[in-house]
Amino acid sequence: MAKLYRHYGYVVFRRCVVYLGDPTAAQDAVQDVFVRALRAASNFRGEASPRTWLCRIADQLCVDLLRRRWRNPVSTESSRDEGLELATEAAVGDDDRESLLTVRHLLEGLDPDSVRLAVLYYVDELTQEELAQELGVSRRTIGKRLQLLLEHARGMLREENAS
């Protein structure tokens, strides 16, 4: 497990930061991801790469955390933005940091299932067919949800540009 952590820990951390927006919460989530992976190691059959397996665990954990946040909202918006900027400052360039902050802002207004869909489609670059299989819905449903995501993002960007 230490080898997996050394090799994929940062990938899982970055993914959790995208979901959660808070580096401290992301660090806690990474620990939980590897605890879950350790517990489930005997069930890992190697059908997917270790990276994919760990990212799926991270996705589920982060979506669960977002659902809890959704039910019990706490206002931490400014600290999350500052934390995200600090977490990415040394790791990415200015263009990437700005993109990451924009994406995080766009994801904040979405329900956890939509956030997961966006991450799987835009970060992992799964096809609509792969998304349908992964999420257990029809390809047509995926197309509709992606269209709603785009409309949401365009609306937010229009509002932001109008301000």
ROVEX-428754 format. One line per 2 residues: number of its first residue (from 1); their letters; for each residue x negated, y, z negated of N, C-alpha, C, O, CB. Coordinates in pm, whole numbers, plus 50000, padded with zeros to 5 digits. Atoms other than C-alpha are relative to their C-alpha. Glycine has a CB too. Example, Ala and Ser with C-alpha at 12.3 -4.5 7.8 and 13.67 -1.06 7.14 Angstrom:
<atoms>
1> as> 49911 49881 50000 48770 49550 49220 49910 50120 50000 49806 50118 49934 50099 50003 49875 ~ 50082 49881 50006 48633 49894 49286 50077 50109 49927 50026 50220 49910 49959 50046 50142
</atoms>
This chain:
<atoms>
1> ma> 49917 49880 50000 50000 50000 50000 49913 50125 50000 49951 50227 50058 50095 50000 49878 ~ 50090 49885 50001 49707 50235 49935 49954 50035 50141 49941 50152 50176 49878 49973 49910
3> kl> 50041 49978 49862 49596 50189 50295 50112 50069 50080 50087 50161 50158 49960 49866 50067 ~ 49886 49937 49934 49945 50277 50420 50014 50146 49957 50042 50234 50039 50130 49923 49969
5> yr> 49989 49864 50050 49949 50584 50198 49893 50090 50063 49922 50201 50107 49988 50003 49847 ~ 50109 49921 49940 49610 50704 50325 50029 50029 50147 50002 50138 50197 49865 49926 49986
7> hy> 49978 49987 49856 49715 50648 50684 50126 50079 50033 50126 50157 50129 50007 49863 50063 ~ 49871 49942 49964 50079 50768 50677 50055 50098 49897 50162 50156 49918 50099 49891 50021
9> gy> 49949 49912 50105 50116 50974 50359 50030 50141 50049 50133 50199 50015 49901 50006 49888 ~ 49980 49864 49953 50075 51306 50536 50117 50008 50099 50192 50105 50099 49873 50053 50066
11> vv> 49888 50005 49904 50319 51207 50814 50132 50000 49923 50225 50073 49957 49989 49873 50091 ~ 49878 50008 50082 50580 51116 50552 50023 50132 49928 50136 50179 49918 49990 49883 49898
13> fr> 49987 49871 50068 50508 51438 50360 50057 50107 50093 50151 50177 50056 49864 50045 49945 ~ 49952 49900 49904 50557 51658 50668 50147 49977 50033 50225 50072 50045 49915 49997 50129
15> rc> 49861 50033 49968 50880 51476 50748 50091 50043 49884 50198 50099 49907 50015 49849 50028 ~ 49919 49962 50117 51010 51529 50393 50008 50151 49985 50111 50203 49942 49940 49938 49873
17> vv> 49995 49854 50004 50917 51899 50409 50102 50052 50100 50176 50146 50070 49861 50060 50028 ~ 49902 49958 49899 51122 51933 50728 50140 49979 49945 50226 50067 49959 49981 49922 50132
19> yl> 49868 50028 50055 51419 51771 50557 50033 50090 49881 50139 50153 49877 50009 49854 49957 ~ 49968 49940 50129 51393 51927 50214 49961 50147 49988 50019 50220 49909 49933 49923 49892
21> gd> 50040 49860 50001 51215 52257 50280 49917 50042 49881 49872 50157 49876 50118 50084 50007 ~ 50072 49968 50123 51039 52246 49945 49885 49902 49985 49908 49782 49970 50094 49996 49877
23> pt> 50114 50091 50008 50684 52107 49924 49996 49918 49870 49952 49803 49871 49874 50077 50013 ~ 49999 50074 50126 50726 52009 49559 50099 49885 50007 50068 49773 49967 50034 50093 49882
25> aa> 49900 50106 49983 51044 51817 49633 49951 49897 50102 49977 49778 50086 50136 50059 50046 ~ 50053 50092 49899 50871 51668 49939 49894 49908 49939 49890 49790 49971 49940 50079 50117
27> qd> 50101 50085 50066 50580 51545 49725 50067 49894 49915 50027 49777 49915 49905 50087 49913 ~ 49925 50097 50081 50824 51382 49485 50064 49895 50090 50064 49776 50057 50108 50071 49916
29> av> 49936 50093 49907 51008 51228 49781 49899 49902 50058 49929 49784 50074 50069 50077 50113 ~ 50104 50088 49946 50683 51089 49925 49968 49890 49899 49953 49773 49936 49872 50080 50034
31> qd> 50026 50101 50102 50614 50915 49596 50113 49898 49997 50089 49777 49990 49985 50065 49861 ~ 49885 50091 50001 50965 50770 49598 50001 49911 50124 50037 49794 50116 50130 50080 49992
33> vf> 50005 50079 49877 50922 50658 49961 49904 49883 49983 49938 49770 50019 49956 50089 50120 ~ 50098 50108 50014 50611 50459 49875 50037 49902 49889 49999 49785 49894 49863 50059 49974
35> vr> 49949 50093 50102 50772 50315 49561 50102 49907 50064 50099 49786 50042 50063 50078 49880 ~ 49901 50083 49931 51064 50197 49775 49932 49904 50097 49972 49788 50107 50100 50089 50076
37> al> 50073 50086 49905 50822 50063 50036 49932 49885 49926 49933 49771 49973 49894 50083 50078 ~ 50065 50105 50080 50631 49872 49768 50101 49895 49957 50074 49775 49964 49930 50061 49877
39> ra> 49896 50094 50042 50953 49719 49639 50053 49916 50116 50090 49800 50099 50115 50077 49935 ~ 49943 50068 49884 51067 49628 49991 49894 49936 50089 49927 49885 50196 50081 50098 50081
41> as> 50109 50050 49916 50727 49515 50122 50021 49855 50044 49986 49818 50156 49868 50011 49927 ~ 49978 50140 49964 50827 49149 50116 50106 49984 50109 50110 49882 50178 50041 49920 49876
43> nf> 49896 50004 49898 51123 49231 50343 49953 50056 50135 50023 50042 50235 50120 50077 49953 ~ 50051 49941 49876 50908 49409 50604 49953 49888 50092 49858 49816 50062 49885 50101 49973
45> rg> 50028 50111 49908 50903 49173 50902 49911 50042 50116 49879 49959 50202 50130 49944 50053 ~ 50087 49953 49893 50688 49386 51130 50072 50023 50132 50006 50035 50236 49891 49902 50020
47> ea> 49926 49974 49877 50968 49441 51384 49979 50143 50048 49989 50171 50167 50150 49973 49979 ~ 50032 49860 49968 50886 49812 51373 49859 50026 49948 49805 49949 49869 50105 50101 49937
49> sp> 50132 49964 50049 50553 49983 51317 50012 50045 49854 50120 50085 49811 49937 50113 50087 ~ 49995 49952 50138 50462 50069 50956 50043 50147 49993 50114 50186 49900 49864 49982 49933
51> rt> 49961 49859 49997 50501 50439 51048 50152 50012 50015 50215 50089 49942 49929 50073 50116 ~ 49855 49996 49979 50856 50381 51176 50072 49954 49875 50172 50014 49835 50040 49913 50120
53> wl> 49939 50054 50122 50941 50174 50869 49997 50105 49888 50099 50128 49823 49926 49871 49954 ~ 50012 49900 50105 50811 50442 50631 50085 50123 50030 50144 50182 49939 49855 50041 49982
55> cr> 49917 49884 49962 50986 50720 50826 50148 49970 49978 50223 50059 49939 49975 50038 50146 ~ 49860 50036 50025 51315 50532 50804 50031 50006 49850 50137 50053 49810 50030 49859 50054
57> ia> 49981 49991 50145 51272 50500 50429 50007 50147 49959 50093 50185 49879 49884 49927 49924 ~ 50002 49857 50031 51188 50873 50412 50130 50066 50044 50188 50147 49972 49880 50069 50067
59> dq> 49874 49943 49950 51490 50961 50626 50114 49971 49904 50188 50061 49865 50033 49944 50139 ~ 49889 50038 50088 51728 50768 50403 49989 50069 49865 50089 50118 49811 50003 49848 49981
61> lc> 50020 49935 50129 51577 50906 50084 50033 50148 50008 50103 50201 49922 49856 49980 49953 ~ 49976 49856 49986 51584 51266 50209 50146 50030 50026 50200 50128 49974 49914 50057 50111
63> vd> 49856 49979 49976 51939 51235 50340 50077 49981 49871 50171 50057 49843 50052 49901 50109 ~ 49934 50018 50130 52045 51099 50001 49979 50123 49911 50072 50169 49844 49946 49874 49929
65> ll> 50028 49881 50079 51874 51395 49831 50080 50120 50051 50132 50199 49972 49849 50033 50002 ~ 49922 49890 49942 52041 51638 50072 50147 49986 49967 50215 50086 49942 49980 50004 50152
67> rr> 49859 50021 50037 52380 51481 50002 50025 50045 49856 50126 50107 49826 50041 49852 50018 ~ 49986 49956 50140 52325 51537 49631 49997 50151 49992 50076 50212 49919 49889 49939 49912
69> rw> 50008 49854 49995 52222 51896 49703 50128 50059 50055 50176 50162 50008 49880 50044 50084 ~ 49877 49953 49934 52528 51937 49924 50115 50002 49900 50196 50094 49899 50035 49910 50121
71> rn> 49894 50010 50100 52754 51826 49639 49979 50098 49885 50075 50151 49830 50009 49859 49945 ~ 50035 49912 50112 52571 52035 49376 49902 50107 50047 49784 50100 50016 49939 49919 49883
73> pv> 50092 49901 49944 52430 52340 49554 49935 50085 49893 50000 50127 49796 50073 50090 50098 ~ 50076 49913 50088 52159 52538 49377 49930 50100 50090 49871 50061 50192 49897 49920 49911
75> st> 50059 49898 49914 52034 52867 49519 49849 50005 49980 49799 50059 49882 50061 50137 49972 ~ 50146 49999 50005 51664 52814 49591 49944 50041 50135 49830 50008 50168 49945 49862 49959
77> es> 50037 49970 49862 51651 52956 49943 49867 50072 50013 49782 50030 50092 50108 50083 50063 ~ 50124 49924 49984 51373 53212 49894 49879 49920 49955 49774 49926 50019 50007 50130 49924
79> sr> 50114 50079 50046 51150 52978 49694 49970 49887 50097 49854 49851 50114 50027 49943 49862 ~ 50023 50105 49902 51200 52704 49954 49926 50055 50121 49834 49992 50171 50132 49937 50044
81> de> 50069 49941 49885 51098 52937 50238 49855 50031 49966 49766 50003 50047 50072 50128 50046 ~ 50136 49972 50041 50792 53052 50045 49921 49871 49986 49806 49863 50028 49998 50079 49868
83> gl> 50067 50129 50017 50709 52694 49954 49967 49935 50132 49859 49878 50148 50084 49908 49917 ~ 50025 50058 49869 50743 52579 50312 49885 50071 50068 49801 50008 50132 50126 50006 50087
85> el> 50109 49925 49939 50516 52858 50428 49866 49959 49938 49768 49940 50009 50023 50151 49985 ~ 50123 50042 50067 50254 52762 50167 49960 49860 50041 49841 49833 50063 50017 50007 49850
87> at> 50031 50139 49966 50279 52394 50254 49945 49987 50140 49864 49899 50167 50125 49914 49987 ~ 50044 50014 49861 50222 52455 50621 49887 50094 50035 49829 50083 50143 50116 50025 50093
89> ea> 50100 49898 49969 49975 52743 50599 49867 49942 50045 49813 49983 50148 49978 50087 49880 ~ 50129 50057 49965 49660 52534 50605 50011 49889 50103 49914 49858 50170 49931 49949 49876
91> av> 49986 50119 49916 49802 52245 50804 50033 50030 50145 50001 49950 50233 50106 49913 49943 ~ 49958 49971 49863 49942 52417 51113 49961 50142 50038 49935 50225 49951 50151 49980 50017
93> gd> 50030 49866 49950 49871 52719 51330 50121 50091 49985 50229 50047 49946 49957 49994 50146 ~ 49893 49901 50014 50079 53037 51333 50124 49966 50082 50236 49977 50034 49950 50136 50039
95> dd> 49885 50034 49915 50296 52926 51625 50078 49883 49943 50201 49887 49938 49953 49968 50142 ~ 49934 50117 50057 50368 52587 51468 50072 50036 49870 50182 49987 49846 49899 49889 49975
97> re> 49940 49961 50127 50440 52744 51129 50131 50074 50026 50232 50048 49962 49903 50087 49917 ~ 49879 49924 49966 50688 52988 51284 50109 49907 50053 50226 49922 50018 49968 50110 50104
99> sl> 49904 50097 49946 50855 52704 51474 50060 49916 49888 50181 49893 49885 49934 49909 50105 ~ 49954 50082 50110 50876 52492 51160 50096 50077 49910 50197 50023 49865 49881 49949 49918
101> lt> 49911 49918 50082 51031 52779 50963 50133 50023 50071 50239 50022 50007 49933 50134 49967 ~ 49877 49982 49923 51283 52841 51242 50085 49875 49995 50206 49881 49973 49969 50038 50145
103> vr> 49928 50127 50004 51377 52474 51255 50060 49979 49862 50176 49939 49849 49907 49882 50036 ~ 49950 50018 50137 51409 52460 50876 50123 50088 49977 50221 50045 49916 49890 50033 49896
105> hl> 49888 49907 50016 51638 52766 50885 50123 49947 50073 50234 49955 50020 49962 50141 50053 ~ 49888 50055 49923 51856 52605 51153 50060 49878 49932 50181 49856 49938 49954 49965 50141
107> le> 49951 50122 50064 51881 52280 50957 50073 50027 49869 50156 49946 49827 49885 49906 49974 ~ 49942 49972 50131 51983 52448 50631 50152 50003 50000 50214 49967 49900 49949 50131 49949
109> gl> 49855 49989 49996 52341 52505 50744 50071 49871 50038 50193 49870 50050 50038 50106 50094 ~ 49941 50126 49952 52397 52143 50849 50023 49902 49886 49956 49907 49783 49911 49937 50105
111> dp> 49979 50108 50095 52537 51848 50662 49887 49898 50015 49822 49895 50120 50140 49932 50021 ~ 50113 50094 49995 52286 51569 50581 49999 49907 50121 49892 49877 50174 50001 49917 49876
113> ds> 49996 50089 49884 52405 51341 50863 49955 50072 50127 49887 50013 50211 50140 49943 50020 ~ 50043 49922 49884 52353 51617 51120 49851 50028 49994 49783 50029 50097 50079 50132 50007
115> vr> 50145 49980 50016 52007 51688 50978 49926 49875 50043 49826 49882 50115 49964 50037 49853 ~ 50065 50126 49962 51916 51322 51017 50004 49982 50152 49905 49943 50213 50069 49879 49929
117> la> 49987 50010 49855 52047 51321 51374 49899 50092 50069 49832 50051 50163 50143 50035 50044 ~ 50094 49904 49940 51843 51633 51456 49856 49953 49988 49779 49963 50083 50016 50138 49934
119> vl> 50138 50047 50020 51524 51488 51308 49972 49880 50090 49867 49875 50154 49976 49963 49853 ~ 50022 50118 49916 51565 51156 51488 49993 50037 50148 49914 49978 50222 50113 49898 49977
121> yy> 49997 49964 49859 51640 51325 51820 49884 50093 50038 49813 50068 50135 50133 50068 50034 ~ 50098 49898 49963 51407 51626 51817 49859 49973 49948 49762 50010 50013 50046 50133 49951
123> vd> 50134 50030 50054 51121 51505 51597 49952 49865 50049 49841 49853 50101 50002 50003 49846 ~ 50041 50135 49959 51116 51133 51670 50021 49973 50148 49971 49875 50202 50076 49897 49919
125> el> 49973 50009 49857 51239 51185 52027 50068 49868 50039 50037 49809 50142 49871 50016 50077 ~ 49920 50117 49964 51481 50892 52018 50097 50039 50111 50145 50152 50115 50076 49945 49876
127> tq> 49902 49976 49896 51703 50862 52322 50140 49993 49939 50156 49949 49825 49985 49898 50117 ~ 49864 50008 50050 52079 50890 52287 50042 49855 49977 50114 49825 49883 50097 50068 50097
129> ee> 49972 50144 50016 52104 50513 52334 49938 49949 49870 50003 49877 49794 49947 49919 50121 ~ 50068 50044 50122 51848 50455 52056 50067 50060 49876 50080 49993 49774 49850 50041 50004
131> la> 49929 49937 50112 52029 50703 51831 50130 49928 49970 50163 49903 49854 50029 50147 50031 ~ 49874 50070 50019 52359 50526 51887 49977 49868 49927 50052 49832 49836 50069 49974 50135
133> qe> 50032 50128 50064 52200 50196 51790 49956 50022 49855 50000 49950 49765 49889 49927 50079 ~ 50052 49971 50135 52018 50345 51488 50110 50043 49904 50110 50003 49787 49893 50108 50008
135> lg> 49897 49944 50087 52324 50527 51355 50131 49922 50001 50222 49952 49924 50027 50140 50039 ~ 49881 50085 49996 52583 50264 51447 50124 50067 50055 50235 50039 50010 50029 49951 49864
137> vs> 49887 49934 49935 52801 50486 51663 49982 49989 50151 49878 49941 50199 50011 50150 49955 ~ 50009 50010 49854 52873 50509 52035 49906 50108 50055 49880 50209 49990 50139 50013 50064
139> rr> 50086 49903 49933 52645 50690 52278 50079 50128 50027 50023 50238 50021 49944 49942 50131 ~ 49914 49884 49976 52936 50920 52357 50010 50087 49875 50005 50210 49883 50140 49954 50045
141> ti> 49995 49927 50127 52964 51017 51989 49870 50075 49978 49870 50189 49933 50027 49905 49882 ~ 50131 49935 50014 52591 51092 51984 49995 50124 50089 49950 50230 50046 49884 49902 50037
143> gk> 49999 49887 49909 52632 51316 52289 50080 50117 49946 50038 50232 49955 50056 49958 50135 ~ 49915 49895 50058 52913 51508 52120 49932 50066 49880 49934 50188 49866 50136 49941 49958
145> rl> 50067 49945 50118 52717 51547 51796 49880 50087 50040 49856 50192 49980 49954 49886 49906 ~ 50114 49920 49953 52408 51669 51983 50048 50132 50060 49984 50235 50042 49918 49921 50104
147> ql> 49943 49877 49943 52624 51921 52170 50039 50096 49888 50015 50216 49897 50122 49968 50089 ~ 49964 49917 50115 52760 52048 51837 49876 50059 49934 49877 50174 49891 50080 49919 49899
149> ll> 50126 49950 50056 52403 52077 51705 49947 50117 50083 49906 50219 50028 49895 49888 49994 ~ 50048 49893 49912 52303 52285 52006 50085 50126 49985 50031 50237 49978 50002 49953 50146
151> eh> 49912 49886 50017 52607 52509 51969 49974 50070 49866 49973 50193 49859 50147 49956 50008 ~ 50032 49945 50132 52528 52556 51599 49871 50080 50006 49864 50192 49956 49989 49887 49896
153> ar> 50131 49934 49992 52165 52644 51673 50009 50128 50082 49955 50231 50043 49896 49905 50063 ~ 49985 49880 49916 52257 52886 51952 50075 50110 49925 50039 50227 49932 50073 49966 50131
155> gm> 49923 49902 50078 52514 53055 51729 49915 50066 49892 49920 50187 49874 50120 49933 49937 ~ 50086 49944 50105 52265 53097 51445 49894 50092 50059 49866 50198 50004 49933 49886 49920
157> lr> 50102 49916 49936 51999 53233 51680 50060 50130 50051 49997 50235 50043 49932 49923 50114 ~ 49933 49877 49955 52249 53480 51830 50025 50093 49881 50003 50213 49891 50134 49966 50070
159> ee> 49975 49921 50120 52345 53596 51479 49870 50064 49951 49867 50182 49914 50062 49914 49890 ~ 50129 49952 50046 51979 53629 51384 49947 50112 50090 49893 50211 50040 49899 49885 49994
161> na> 50047 49899 49906 51895 53827 51699 50086 50128 49993 50037 50238 50019 50000 49944 50142 ~ 49912 49883 50010 52197 54055 51646 49970 50083 49876 49997 50203 49871 50147 49954 49997
163> s> 50029 49930 50128 52080 54143 51294 49883 50093 50011 49847 50158 49914 49974 49901 49890
</atoms>
